[in-house]
Amino acid sequence: MLFRCNCLSGDKIFTLYEELQTSEVPPHLMDHFQDLISALVVDVKKIDEKNRLLEERFARSLVNTLAFVTTLTNKIFTFAESESLIQHT
């Protein structure tokens, strides 16, 4: 049994599934179609999980980079002030 999703491709697949069910398609072809769609769903879920993990890694990397740049900027200003290269206001 296929479930509808809120996406254009999912709607098209479900429509095709309904048409195949009401036609004279041999049962083994219907089984093959269902297996194919199930495999596709598994692949999409794996890709979605990979994307989620990459987004999390990117966000952590961005936070770490911003912290490093902030620390480096503070050190530069501290050094510049201590060497009287800039005046503290």
Contacts in CASP RR format, 6 or more apart in sequence:
PFRMAT RR
TARGET T0000
AUTHOR 0000-0000-0000
METHOD contacts of the structure
MODEL  1
MLFRCNCLSGDKIFTLYEELQTSEVPPHLMDHFQDLISALVVDVKKIDEK
NRLLEERFARSLVNTLAFVTTLTNKIFTFAESESLIQHT
2 13 0 8 1.000
2 14 0 8 1.000
2 17 0 8 1.000
2 34 0 8 1.000
2 37 0 8 1.000
4 10 0 8 1.000
4 11 0 8 1.000
4 14 0 8 1.000
5 11 0 8 1.000
13 37 0 8 1.000
17 33 0 8 1.000
17 37 0 8 1.000
20 29 0 8 1.000
20 30 0 8 1.000
20 33 0 8 1.000
21 30 0 8 1.000
77 86 0 8 1.000
79 85 0 8 1.000
80 86 0 8 1.000
81 87 0 8 1.000
81 88 0 8 1.000
END
